[in-house]
């Protein structure tokens, strides 16, 4: 099954299976299904149903996923930097205390 080969009526049926709104044109329904796959972390690149999907729609979905990963990476990096600075400060303080006793 390929989304771009389905008629609007068939797309609406697929969309309704995921309890999503069935209103809209063919492109909107295709995008809604892609967004649902993305929400469920289904790799749209390996799905046979999307192999011939409109490239712009697929690219938009992949860029959305990339943006999510990028934001998560930024947050993780910031958290690690803060933890490192705190640890470095504590280590420096402990070192200064230890060497001042000599």
C-alpha positions as a Markdown table, in Angstrom:
| # | Residue | x | y | z |
|---|---|---|---|---|
| 1 | Unk | 0.0 | 0.0 | 0.0 |
| 2 | Unk | 1.4 | 3.4 | -1.0 |
| 3 | Unk | -0.2 | 6.6 | 0.3 |
| 4 | Unk | 0.1 | 8.4 | -3.1 |
| 5 | Unk | -1.8 | 5.6 | -4.8 |
| 6 | Unk | -4.7 | 5.7 | -2.3 |
| 7 | Unk | -7.8 | 7.7 | -3.0 |
| 8 | Unk | -9.0 | 10.3 | -0.5 |
| 9 | Unk | -11.7 | 7.9 | 0.8 |
| 10 | Unk | -9.0 | 5.2 | 1.4 |
| 11 | Unk | -6.7 | 7.7 | 3.1 |
| 12 | Unk | -9.6 | 8.9 | 5.4 |
| 13 | Unk | -10.1 | 5.3 | 6.4 |
| 14 | Unk | -6.4 | 4.9 | 7.3 |
| 15 | Unk | -6.4 | 8.2 | 9.2 |
| 16 | Unk | -9.5 | 7.2 | 11.1 |
| 17 | Unk | -7.8 | 4.0 | 12.2 |
| 18 | Unk | -5.5 | 6.2 | 14.2 |
| 19 | Unk | -8.4 | 8.2 | 15.6 |
| 20 | Unk | -7.3 | 11.3 | 13.7 |
| 21 | Unk | -9.5 | 13.9 | 12.0 |
| 22 | Unk | -10.6 | 12.8 | 8.5 |
| 23 | Unk | -11.2 | 16.2 | 7.1 |
| 24 | Unk | -8.9 | 17.6 | 4.4 |
| 25 | Unk | -7.5 | 17.0 | 1.0 |
| 26 | Unk | -5.2 | 14.2 | -0.1 |
| 27 | Unk | -2.0 | 16.0 | 0.8 |
| 28 | Unk | -3.3 | 16.9 | 4.2 |
| 29 | Unk | -4.4 | 13.4 | 4.9 |
| 30 | Unk | -1.0 | 12.0 | 3.8 |
| 31 | Unk | 0.8 | 14.6 | 6.1 |
| 32 | Unk | -1.4 | 13.6 | 9.0 |
| 33 | Unk | -0.4 | 10.0 | 8.6 |
| 34 | Unk | 3.2 | 10.9 | 8.4 |
| 35 | Unk | 2.9 | 13.0 | 11.5 |
| 36 | Unk | 1.3 | 10.1 | 13.3 |
| 37 | Unk | 4.1 | 7.8 | 12.3 |
| 38 | Unk | 6.6 | 10.4 | 13.5 |
| 39 | Unk | 4.7 | 10.7 | 16.8 |
| 40 | Unk | 4.9 | 7.0 | 17.3 |
| 41 | Unk | 8.6 | 7.0 | 16.2 |
| 42 | Unk | 7.9 | 4.8 | 13.2 |
| 43 | Unk | 10.7 | 5.2 | 10.7 |
| 44 | Unk | 9.0 | 6.6 | 7.6 |
| 45 | Unk | 12.0 | 5.9 | 5.5 |
| 46 | Unk | 11.6 | 2.1 | 5.9 |
| 47 | Unk | 7.8 | 2.0 | 5.4 |
| 48 | Unk | 6.8 | 0.6 | 2.0 |
| 49 | Unk | 3.6 | 2.7 | 2.2 |
| 50 | Unk | 5.7 | 5.9 | 1.9 |
| 51 | Unk | 8.2 | 4.8 | -0.8 |
| 52 | Unk | 6.6 | 6.8 | -3.5 |
| 53 | Unk | 5.1 | 9.6 | -1.4 |
| 54 | Unk | 5.5 | 13.1 | -2.5 |
| 55 | Unk | 9.1 | 14.1 | -1.7 |
| 56 | Unk | 8.2 | 17.4 | -0.3 |
| 57 | Unk | 5.9 | 15.8 | 2.3 |
| 58 | Unk | 8.5 | 13.2 | 3.2 |
| 59 | Unk | 11.3 | 15.8 | 3.4 |
| 60 | Unk | 9.1 | 18.0 | 5.7 |
| 61 | Unk | 8.5 | 15.0 | 8.0 |
| 62 | Unk | 12.2 | 14.1 | 8.2 |
| 63 | Unk | 13.2 | 17.7 | 8.8 |
| 64 | Unk | 10.7 | 17.8 | 11.7 |
| 65 | Unk | 12.2 | 14.7 | 13.2 |
| 66 | Unk | 15.7 | 16.2 | 12.7 |
| 67 | Unk | 14.7 | 19.4 | 14.5 |
| 68 | Unk | 13.4 | 17.3 | 17.5 |
| 69 | Unk | 16.7 | 15.4 | 17.7 |
| 70 | Unk | 18.7 | 18.6 | 17.4 |
| 71 | Unk | 16.7 | 20.2 | 20.3 |
| 72 | Unk | 17.2 | 17.2 | 22.5 |
| 73 | Unk | 20.9 | 17.1 | 21.7 |
| 74 | Unk | 21.2 | 20.8 | 22.6 |
| 75 | Unk | 19.4 | 20.3 | 25.9 |
| 76 | Unk | 21.6 | 17.3 | 26.8 |
| 77 | Unk | 24.8 | 19.2 | 25.9 |
| 78 | Unk | 23.8 | 22.1 | 28.0 |
| 79 | Unk | 23.0 | 19.8 | 30.9 |
| 80 | Unk | 26.4 | 18.1 | 30.6 |
| 81 | Unk | 28.2 | 21.4 | 30.4 |
| 82 | Unk | 26.5 | 22.6 | 33.6 |
| 83 | Unk | 27.3 | 19.4 | 35.4 |
| 84 | Unk | 31.0 | 19.6 | 34.3 |
| 85 | Unk | 31.3 | 23.2 | 35.4 |
| 86 | Unk | 29.9 | 22.3 | 38.8 |
| 87 | Unk | 32.2 | 19.2 | 39.2 |
| 88 | Unk | 35.2 | 21.3 | 38.1 |
| 89 | Unk | 34.4 | 24.0 | 40.7 |
| 90 | Unk | 34.0 | 21.4 | 43.4 |
| 91 | Unk | 37.2 | 19.6 | 42.4 |
| 92 | Unk | 39.1 | 22.9 | 42.4 |
| 93 | Unk | 37.7 | 23.9 | 45.8 |
| 94 | Unk | 38.7 | 20.5 | 47.2 |
| 95 | Unk | 42.2 | 20.7 | 45.7 |
| 96 | Unk | 42.7 | 24.2 | 47.2 |
| 97 | Unk | 41.6 | 23.0 | 50.6 |
| 98 | Unk | 43.9 | 19.9 | 50.4 |
| 99 | Unk | 47.0 | 21.9 | 49.3 |
| 100 | Unk | 46.4 | 24.7 | 51.9 |
| 101 | Unk | 47.1 | 22.3 | 54.7 |
| 102 | Unk | 50.7 | 21.7 | 53.6 |
